[in-house]
Amino acid sequence: DLLVDDLASVSPLTRVLDVACGDGYLLERLAARFPAAHLAGIDASTEELALARGRFGVSKVQVVEGRVRRRAV
């Protein structure tokens, strides 16, 4: 909740990518606080993403399975 409160000071909050979103708890809190924002999460765990999808059902929050890696320049 402290992180969500801190993000509330960012104006305007329109897009958020939650890396390693797990079961989607943070995305759920953000969706409640910022209903107009486009929210997405990525996680490597199929099981955690299943829990995240259960939180949102069919909604604007997108969660995908994958890994985020640093790309060499």
Secondary structure, DSSP 8 states (H G I E B T S, - for coil): -HHHHHHTTSSS--EEEEET-TTSHHHHHHHHH-TTSEEEEEES-HHHHHHHHHHHSSSS-EEEE--------
